[in-house]
């Protein structure tokens, strides 16, 4: 798979994720019905994320609502197509004094809940299973590098909600973007509104079953 040597992790989405996921989304059918509101993550997901690392953390969060975003999104797409139709962007940051331990059972429950609700799950490619080392904790429990999980929710062929979970040894970031999104919009949003730029060599791939 081709690596991206410039741009952000989100910039890899159109190459490695959207093309892979598009066949999985329901075929878009012409309709005169009103567009439904964006689908929020399933109930309980916020509690699962907050309990992923049980040690004390410094927590900060902020939300950009629709009115705030309308002022900014007109110039984010560099004149390529119509302005983004965003409803909200919420960013949460957790900082740990000690290296974080992310509880595997909680992560599995989070993944299973999102999968059951129809969200498409992708992970950074370096999260693929590594050779087991006797006595060593799972990589996802005590990561030595940044691990990124990305969930996309589709209405037809359009993305209406994105949830990004970024875990590193001493910090966890959670970003939710809701609205009518195109793959190109995700590229333009990278690096704005607190959405972090991470490993530029990371590539997003569909998560293995149950991961």
C-alpha positions in Angstrom: 0.0 0.0 0.0 1.4 3.4 -0.9 2.5 5.5 2.0 1.8 9.2 2.3 5.0 11.2 3.1 3.1 14.5 3.4 -0.2 15.5 5.0 -1.8 14.0 8.0 -3.3 10.7 9.0 -6.7 11.9 7.9 -5.3 12.7 4.5 -4.8 8.9 4.1 -8.5 8.3 4.3 -9.5 8.7 0.6 -6.8 6.2 -0.5 -6.9 3.6 2.1 -10.3 3.8 3.7 -13.1 5.4 1.7 -12.3 3.4 -1.4 -12.3 0.2 0.7 -15.5 1.1 2.5 -17.6 2.5 -0.3 -18.7 -0.9 -1.5 -19.8 -1.7 2.0 -22.2 1.3 2.1 -25.7 0.9 0.9 -26.2 2.1 -2.7 -27.5 5.6 -2.9 -31.1 5.8 -4.2 -32.9 8.9 -5.5 -35.3 10.2 -2.9 -37.4 13.2 -2.3 -37.6 12.6 1.5 -35.9 15.1 3.8 -32.3 14.4 4.7 -32.2 12.8 8.2 -30.2 14.4 11.0 -26.6 13.0 11.5 -26.4 9.8 13.5 -24.7 10.2 16.9 -22.5 7.5 18.3 -24.5 4.8 20.2 -25.4 5.5 23.8 -22.7 4.7 26.3 -19.8 5.2 24.0 -18.7 8.4 25.8 -18.6 6.5 29.1 -16.6 3.7 27.5 -14.0 6.1 26.1 -13.7 8.0 29.5 -13.1 4.7 31.2 -10.5 3.3 28.7 -7.6 4.5 30.9 -8.7 4.4 34.6 -5.8 6.5 35.9 -6.2 10.2 36.8 -6.1 12.6 33.8 -6.2 16.2 33.0 -9.3 16.6 30.8 -10.2 19.5 28.5 -13.0 19.7 25.8 -14.5 22.2 23.5 -17.3 22.1 20.8 -17.8 24.2 17.7 -21.5 24.5 16.9 -23.1 25.0 13.5 -23.1 28.8 13.7 -19.4 28.9 14.6 -18.5 26.5 11.8 -20.4 28.3 9.1 -18.1 31.2 9.7 -15.0 29.1 9.2 -15.7 26.3 6.8 -16.1 28.6 3.8 -12.4 29.0 3.5 -11.2 25.6 4.7 -11.8 23.8 1.3 -9.6 26.2 -0.6 -12.4 27.0 -3.1 -12.7 23.3 -4.1 -16.4 22.7 -4.3 -19.2 24.1 -2.1 -18.6 25.0 1.6 -18.7 22.1 4.1 -22.0 21.4 5.7 -20.9 20.7 9.2 -23.2 20.5 12.3 -20.6 20.3 15.1 -17.0 19.4 15.9 -16.2 18.2 19.5 -12.7 17.7 20.7 -11.7 16.0 24.0 -8.2 15.8 25.3 -6.9 13.6 28.2 -3.4 14.0 29.5 -1.9 11.4 31.9 1.0 11.9 34.4 2.0 8.3 34.0 2.0 6.1 30.9 -1.6 5.1 30.2 -3.0 1.6 30.4 -5.9 1.2 28.1 -8.2 -1.6 29.4 -8.5 -4.2 26.6 -12.0 -5.3 27.7 -13.3 -1.8 27.5 -11.8 -1.3 24.1 -13.4 -4.5 22.8 -16.8 -3.5 24.2 -16.5 -0.1 22.5 -15.6 -1.7 19.1 -18.4 -4.2 19.4 -20.9 -1.5 20.2 -19.9 0.7 17.3 -19.9 -2.3 14.9 -23.4 -3.3 16.0 -24.6 0.2 15.3 -23.3 0.0 11.7 -20.2 2.2 11.9 -17.3 1.3 9.7 -14.1 0.8 11.8 -10.5 1.6 10.5 -7.2 1.5 12.3 -3.7 2.8 11.6 -1.8 0.1 9.8 0.9 -0.2 12.4 -1.8 -1.5 14.8 -1.8 -4.8 12.9 -1.0 -7.7 15.3 2.6 -8.0 16.2 4.5 -11.2 17.2 3.6 -12.0 20.8 6.4 -11.6 23.4 5.9 -13.9 26.4 4.9 -11.8 29.4 4.5 -8.6 27.5 1.2 -6.6 27.7 -0.9 -6.2 24.6 0.3 -3.3 22.4 -3.2 -1.7 22.6 -3.1 -1.8 26.4 0.3 0.0 26.9 1.1 1.5 23.4 4.6 2.5 22.6 3.5 4.7 19.7 0.3 6.5 18.7 -2.6 4.3 17.9 -5.5 5.7 15.9 -9.0 4.2 15.5 -11.4 5.9 13.1 -15.2 5.2 12.7 -17.3 6.4 9.8 -21.1 6.4 9.6 -22.7 6.5 6.2 -26.1 7.6 4.9 -26.1 6.1 1.4 -22.7 6.9 0.0 -22.3 10.1 2.1 -20.5 10.3 5.5 -22.6 11.9 8.1 -20.5 11.4 11.2 -16.8 10.6 12.1 -15.4 9.6 15.4 -11.6 9.5 15.8 -9.8 8.0 18.9 -6.1 8.7 19.2 -4.2 6.9 22.0 -0.6 7.5 22.9 1.4 6.7 26.0 0.5 9.9 27.9 -2.4 11.4 26.0 -5.8 10.4 24.5 -7.7 12.5 22.0 -11.3 12.1 20.9 -12.7 14.0 17.9 -16.3 13.8 16.6 -17.3 15.5 13.4 -20.9 15.5 12.3 -22.6 16.9 9.2 -22.7 16.2 5.5 -19.1 15.2 4.8 -17.2 14.3 1.6 -13.8 12.5 1.8 -12.1 15.6 0.6 -13.6 17.5 3.5 -11.8 15.3 6.0 -8.5 16.3 4.4 -9.2 20.0 4.7 -10.3 19.6 8.3 -7.0 17.9 9.4 -5.0 20.3 11.5 -7.9 22.6 12.3 -10.4 22.8 15.2 -8.0 20.9 17.4 -8.0 17.8 15.1 -4.5 16.6 15.6 -1.9 15.8 12.9 -0.3 12.5 13.7 2.2 10.1 12.1 2.3 11.2 8.4 3.4 7.7 7.4 0.4 6.0 8.9 -2.2 4.5 6.6 -5.7 3.7 7.6 -7.0 0.3 6.8 -10.2 -1.6 7.7 -10.0 -3.1 11.1 -9.7 -6.9 11.4 -12.9 -8.5 12.6 -13.3 -8.0 16.4 -10.5 -5.5 16.6 
